[in-house]
Amino acid sequence: MDNEKVFAMSFARIYPLLKAKAEKKGRTAEEVDEIICWLTGYNVRDIRNAVDSAVAYGDFFRNAPALNPDRKQIKGTVCGVRVETIEEPLMQEIRYLDKLVDELAKGKAMDKILRGQKM
């Protein structure tokens, strides 16, 4: 799928998929929210508003209040692509979130997922 299609998808469509991935492995929606808040600087109310307003996934990241500088510590692969080598900055932000939710679903501790910073 090309980047523009991903960027144009509704956050309201993606968010339940992120939660379901975590919940299927015994993790919680609250943990997914904590990850999103850590990564983007949004609070839980902001996330709910983004879901309700059907903001585009790309715009969700473009308008993030405070992207966490420690997100650059996120390494590894998502869909066979190393997140640290993704050249398109917006796609890299999206893949950072994918990687963090993957780590959550694999049972990694929250302090490790948040790179040592508990919210």
Order of alpha helices (4+ residues) and beta strands (2+ residues): alpha-alpha-alpha-alpha-alpha-beta-beta-alpha-alpha
